Amino acid sequence: MTPEQIAALVGAIVLCLGNLAALIKVWTDNAKVVKDRLATKIERDRDSTEIHDKVLKLEFATGALKDANAVLTERIDDNNRQVNLLTTQLAQVLIKLDTMAELLKELKEGRNG
């Protein structure tokens, strides 16, 4: 082998070793990226599940509050009807009381007169 061939062979070997080192670096970097992406995916999925659970909890709480509000509204309406009925009955009693007071007054005047 001639010195030029040996030099070319050494150059080729160095080039192959350099390319092999670059390939190993690319594989290592790729493995690191895949690992980082997997960690990011796991974190994102955990956050997504957490948010989903919180949204469901809030939806249930909102539904319960709406139901409680409907019950309270119904009770308030019932109470308003009862107050209106009592007001009407009180007005009737007051009218009858006034009538009785007038009758008593007339009876008293009739006895005295």
Summary of the structure (lengths in Angstrom):
residues: 113
radius of gyration: 47.8
end to end distance: 161.3
largest distance: 161.5
contacts: 220
relative contact order: 0.03
helix: 97%
strand: 0%
